């Protein structure tokens, strides 16, 4: 089960020049998860695969995860912001989800807004093949194909709220992507970016062998991300950004007593076996314990930390 708000911090940033931060702070160089998404976009498919990382999944079936309560919390926060705008007389506020996938987060936002809201929901995603499911889930919403790294298909100052979840972790230049998101936000608009730092996840276990294997898996996925410390780099970038104010960082974690993605674990461990970095018997031991005795005894608990980086777009003079 998912549980627990752990810590909250908030800061306001003084106006500065565009921060010199980001080329992702490490991560993959050729191949990796970013290449997998780019290749899927070129092929017109939602099947994300890449030989270097070992990822091979139908992304339309991989978008739900154990951080659902965290995503519901973000929807509630955005809905409160929209309700305030509507109470102040704004008609049809526009709400954008960048990297909307199959529309799950926008559907949660619609539910949080309630039937009385006139908000217009808009989603954009790199993978056109995911959008039919999004349109089916939310026929009244607007969905477009677009690449935040190349430029969003929207005008300046168009949206009253903006959200993105686990998007910047795949951006080789996350600063450019954040700038583009800020561009399409109206002055005063609320932005909420949900990310993680890939090296902060933990396997809570008393089994040293399992912990060591999990450490190798974490190191592999870290290397396959273009921006593996997306939460911390995003927070620092926005704190120094001249167009952002009321920058805040909220941390949340969920503990999963049952492995949420055993098929993904096997994919990545298999890649380590193929590269000679992991003995095949370690893969089988890990997977056996993940679905067997260790999990049953509470000795295979996965801890996922997530971070909500929020800000307002400043009205620049």
C-alpha positions as CSV (number, residue, x, y, z in Angstrom):
1,X,0.0,0.0,0.0
2,X,1.1,3.6,-0.6
3,X,1.6,5.8,2.4
4,X,3.2,8.8,3.9
5,X,3.9,12.5,3.4
6,X,7.5,12.8,4.6
7,X,8.7,16.3,4.3
8,X,7.8,19.7,2.9
9,X,10.0,22.7,2.2
10,X,9.2,26.0,0.4
11,X,11.4,28.8,-0.9
12,X,11.0,31.9,-2.9
13,X,13.8,32.6,-5.4
14,X,15.2,36.1,-6.1
15,X,15.2,37.1,-9.8
16,X,18.3,35.9,-11.6
17,X,19.5,35.2,-15.1
18,X,18.6,31.9,-16.7
19,X,20.5,29.4,-14.5
20,X,23.4,27.6,-16.0
21,X,22.4,24.1,-14.8
22,X,21.5,21.4,-16.9
23,X,22.6,18.8,-19.3
24,X,21.0,16.1,-17.1
25,X,23.8,15.7,-14.6
26,X,24.9,12.3,-15.8
27,X,22.9,9.5,-17.2
28,X,22.9,7.7,-20.5
29,X,25.1,8.6,-23.5
30,X,23.5,7.0,-26.6
31,X,20.7,4.5,-26.2
32,X,18.8,4.4,-22.9
33,X,15.2,5.3,-22.1
34,X,15.3,8.6,-24.0
35,X,16.3,6.8,-27.2
36,X,13.6,4.2,-26.6
37,X,10.9,7.0,-26.5
38,X,12.4,8.7,-29.5
39,X,12.5,5.5,-31.6
40,X,8.9,4.7,-30.7
41,X,7.8,8.2,-31.8
42,X,9.6,7.7,-35.1
43,X,8.0,4.3,-35.6
44,X,4.5,5.6,-34.7
45,X,4.1,3.1,-31.9
46,X,3.6,3.1,-28.2
47,X,6.0,0.1,-27.8
48,X,9.1,1.4,-26.1
49,X,12.2,-0.6,-26.5
50,X,15.9,-0.1,-26.5
51,X,18.8,-2.6,-26.7
52,X,21.1,-0.8,-24.4
53,X,18.8,-0.4,-21.4
54,X,16.8,-3.6,-22.0
55,X,13.5,-1.9,-21.8
56,X,10.8,-3.5,-23.9
57,X,7.2,-2.5,-22.9
58,X,3.9,-1.4,-24.3
59,X,3.8,2.0,-22.7
60,X,0.0,2.2,-22.8
61,X,0.0,-0.6,-20.3
62,X,2.9,0.7,-18.2
63,X,1.7,4.1,-17.1
64,X,-0.1,3.2,-13.9
65,X,2.0,2.7,-10.8
66,X,2.0,2.5,-7.0
67,X,2.4,6.3,-6.7
68,X,-1.3,6.7,-7.5
69,X,-2.1,8.5,-4.2
70,X,0.6,11.0,-5.0
71,X,-0.9,11.6,-8.4
72,X,-4.4,12.1,-6.9
73,X,-2.9,14.6,-4.5
74,X,-1.5,16.6,-7.4
75,X,-4.9,16.5,-9.1
76,X,-6.5,17.8,-5.9
77,X,-3.9,20.6,-5.7
78,X,-4.5,21.7,-9.3
79,X,-8.2,21.5,-8.9
80,X,-8.0,23.9,-5.9
81,X,-6.1,26.4,-8.0
82,X,-8.7,26.1,-10.8
83,X,-11.6,26.5,-8.4
84,X,-10.0,29.7,-7.1
85,X,-9.7,31.1,-10.6
86,X,-13.3,30.2,-11.4
87,X,-14.5,31.7,-8.2
88,X,-12.8,34.9,-9.3
89,X,-14.7,34.9,-12.5
90,X,-12.4,33.2,-15.0
91,X,-14.3,31.3,-17.6
92,X,-12.9,28.0,-19.0
93,X,-9.5,28.0,-17.5
94,X,-7.0,25.9,-19.5
95,X,-5.1,23.1,-17.8
96,X,-2.2,21.3,-19.6
97,X,-0.6,18.0,-18.9
98,X,2.8,17.7,-20.7
99,X,3.6,14.0,-21.3
100,X,0.0,13.0,-20.8
101,X,0.4,9.4,-22.0
102,X,-3.1,7.8,-22.1
103,X,-4.7,10.6,-20.1
104,X,-4.8,9.1,-16.7
105,X,-3.6,12.2,-14.8
106,X,-6.1,14.4,-16.7
107,X,-8.9,12.0,-15.9
108,X,-8.0,12.3,-12.2
109,X,-7.9,16.1,-12.6
110,X,-11.4,16.0,-14.2
111,X,-12.7,14.0,-11.3
112,X,-11.1,16.4,-8.7
113,X,-12.6,19.4,-10.5
114,X,-16.1,18.0,-10.4
115,X,-19.1,18.5,-12.7
116,X,-19.4,22.2,-12.0
117,X,-16.1,23.2,-13.5
118,X,-15.8,24.7,-17.0
119,X,-12.0,24.0,-17.2
120,X,-10.6,22.9,-20.5
121,X,-8.2,20.0,-20.2
122,X,-5.4,19.7,-22.7
123,X,-2.8,16.9,-23.1
124,X,0.3,16.7,-25.2
125,X,2.5,13.6,-25.6
126,X,5.5,12.6,-27.7
127,X,3.9,9.3,-28.7
128,X,0.9,9.8,-31.0
129,X,0.0,6.1,-30.5
130,X,-1.0,6.7,-26.9
131,X,-3.5,9.5,-27.7
132,X,-6.4,7.3,-28.9
133,X,-6.7,5.8,-25.4
134,X,-6.5,9.3,-23.9
135,X,-9.3,10.6,-26.3
136,X,-11.4,7.6,-25.4
137,X,-11.0,8.2,-21.7
138,X,-11.7,12.0,-22.0
139,X,-13.6,12.7,-25.2
140,X,-14.2,16.3,-24.1
141,X,-10.5,17.1,-23.7
142,X,-8.0,18.2,-26.3
143,X,-5.0,16.1,-27.1
144,X,-2.0,16.8,-29.4
145,X,1.2,15.1,-30.4
146,X,4.2,17.2,-29.4
147,X,7.8,17.2,-28.1
148,X,8.6,19.5,-25.3
149,X,12.3,19.3,-26.2
150,X,11.5,20.6,-29.7
151,X,8.8,23.1,-28.7
152,X,5.3,22.7,-27.6
153,X,2.5,23.2,-30.1
154,X,0.9,26.1,-28.1
155,X,1.0,29.9,-27.9
156,X,2.8,31.9,-25.3
157,X,0.8,32.5,-22.0
158,X,-1.9,30.0,-22.8
159,X,-2.5,27.9,-19.7
160,X,-3.7,28.5,-16.2
161,X,-2.2,25.3,-14.8
162,X,0.5,22.9,-16.0
163,X,1.6,19.5,-14.8
164,X,4.2,17.0,-15.9
165,X,5.0,13.7,-14.2
166,X,8.2,11.7,-14.6
167,X,9.0,13.6,-17.8
168,X,12.2,15.5,-17.1
169,X,14.0,12.4,-16.0
170,X,14.2,11.6,-19.8
171,X,15.3,15.1,-20.9
172,X,19.0,15.5,-21.9
173,X,18.4,19.3,-21.5
174,X,15.8,19.5,-18.8
175,X,16.3,23.3,-18.5
176,X,15.2,23.8,-22.0
177,X,12.1,21.7,-21.4
178,X,11.2,23.7,-18.3
179,X,11.7,27.0,-20.1
180,X,9.3,25.7,-22.8
181,X,6.7,24.8,-20.2
182,X,7.0,28.2,-18.5
183,X,6.6,29.9,-22.0
184,X,3.1,28.4,-22.5
185,X,1.9,29.2,-18.9
186,X,0.1,32.5,-18.1
187,X,1.6,34.9,-15.6
188,X,0.5,33.7,-12.2
189,X,-0.2,30.1,-13.5
190,X,0.6,27.2,-11.2
191,X,3.0,24.6,-12.4
192,X,3.5,21.2,-10.7
193,X,6.3,18.9,-11.8
194,X,6.5,15.4,-10.3
195,X,9.9,13.7,-10.5
196,X,12.3,11.5,-8.6
197,X,16.0,11.1,-8.1
198,X,16.7,7.6,-9.3
199,X,19.3,6.8,-6.8
200,X,17.1,7.4,-3.8
201,X,14.8,4.3,-4.1
202,X,15.5,1.5,-1.6
203,X,14.8,-2.1,-1.1
204,X,13.9,-2.6,2.5
205,X,15.2,-6.1,3.3
206,X,17.4,-7.9,5.7
207,X,18.8,-10.0,2.9
208,X,22.3,-8.6,1.9
209,X,22.3,-10.5,-1.3
210,X,19.0,-9.0,-2.4
211,X,20.1,-5.6,-1.4
212,X,23.3,-5.9,-3.5
213,X,21.4,-7.2,-6.6
214,X,18.9,-4.3,-6.2
215,X,21.8,-1.9,-6.0
216,X,23.1,-3.1,-9.3
217,X,19.7,-2.8,-10.9
218,X,19.3,0.8,-9.5
219,X,22.8,1.7,-10.9
220,X,21.8,0.4,-14.3
221,X,18.5,2.3,-14.5
222,X,20.3,5.4,-13.2
223,X,22.7,5.2,-16.1
224,X,19.9,4.7,-18.6
225,X,18.2,8.0,-17.6
226,X,19.2,11.2,-19.4
227,X,18.5,13.2,-16.2
228,X,18.6,10.7,-13.3
229,X,18.4,13.3,-10.5
230,X,15.4,15.1,-12.1
231,X,13.8,16.1,-8.8
232,X,16.8,17.9,-7.4
233,X,17.9,19.4,-10.7
234,X,14.4,20.7,-11.4
235,X,14.1,22.3,-7.9
236,X,17.5,24.0,-8.2
237,X,16.8,25.2,-11.7
238,X,13.4,26.8,-10.7
239,X,14.8,28.4,-7.6
240,X,17.2,30.3,-9.8
241,X,14.8,31.0,-12.7
242,X,13.8,34.7,-13.3
243,X,10.3,33.7,-14.4
244,X,9.5,31.4,-11.5
245,X,8.4,32.3,-8.0
246,X,6.8,30.6,-4.9
247,X,9.0,27.6,-5.7
248,X,8.4,24.7,-3.3
249,X,9.5,21.1,-2.8
250,X,7.3,18.5,-1.3
251,X,8.5,14.9,-0.8
252,X,6.4,11.8,-0.6
253,X,7.1,8.1,-0.5
254,X,5.2,4.9,-0.9
255,X,6.2,1.5,0.4
256,X,5.2,-1.5,-1.7
257,X,5.3,-4.9,0.1
258,X,4.6,-6.6,-3.2
259,X,7.0,-5.7,-6.2
260,X,5.0,-3.4,-8.4
261,X,6.9,-4.1,-11.7
262,X,8.4,-7.6,-11.5
263,X,8.5,-7.9,-15.3
264,X,10.5,-4.6,-15.5
265,X,12.9,-5.9,-12.8
266,X,13.5,-9.0,-14.9
267,X,14.2,-7.0,-18.0
268,X,16.8,-4.9,-16.4
269,X,18.5,-7.7,-14.5
270,X,18.6,-9.8,-17.7
271,X,20.5,-7.0,-19.4
272,X,23.0,-7.1,-16.5
273,X,23.4,-10.8,-17.0
274,X,23.9,-10.4,-20.7
275,X,26.6,-7.7,-20.1
276,X,28.4,-10.0,-17.6
277,X,27.7,-7.6,-14.7
278,X,25.4,-10.0,-12.8
279,X,25.5,-13.8,-12.5
280,X,22.4,-15.5,-13.9
281,X,21.8,-17.2,-10.6
282,X,21.5,-13.8,-8.9
283,X,18.7,-12.9,-11.4
284,X,16.8,-16.1,-10.5
285,X,17.4,-15.6,-6.8
286,X,16.1,-12.0,-6.9
287,X,13.0,-12.8,-8.9
288,X,12.2,-15.9,-6.9
289,X,12.4,-13.9,-3.6
290,X,10.4,-11.0,-5.2
291,X,7.5,-13.3,-5.9
292,X,8.1,-15.8,-3.2
293,X,9.3,-16.2,0.4
294,X,10.9,-12.8,0.9
295,X,7.8,-10.9,-0.3
296,X,5.5,-13.1,1.8
297,X,7.6,-12.5,4.9
298,X,7.8,-8.7,4.4
299,X,11.4,-8.9,3.5
300,X,11.1,-7.4,0.0
301,X,9.5,-3.9,0.5
302,X,10.2,-1.4,-2.3
303,X,10.4,2.2,-1.2
304,X,9.6,4.8,-3.9
305,X,10.3,8.5,-3.1
306,X,8.6,11.1,-5.3
307,X,9.0,14.9,-5.3
308,X,6.5,17.6,-6.2
309,X,8.2,20.7,-7.4
310,X,5.7,23.5,-7.7
311,X,6.0,27.1,-8.7
312,X,4.1,30.1,-10.1
313,X,5.0,31.9,-13.3
314,X,6.1,35.4,-12.5
315,X,4.8,38.4,-14.3
316,X,8.1,39.9,-15.6
317,X,8.3,43.7,-16.0
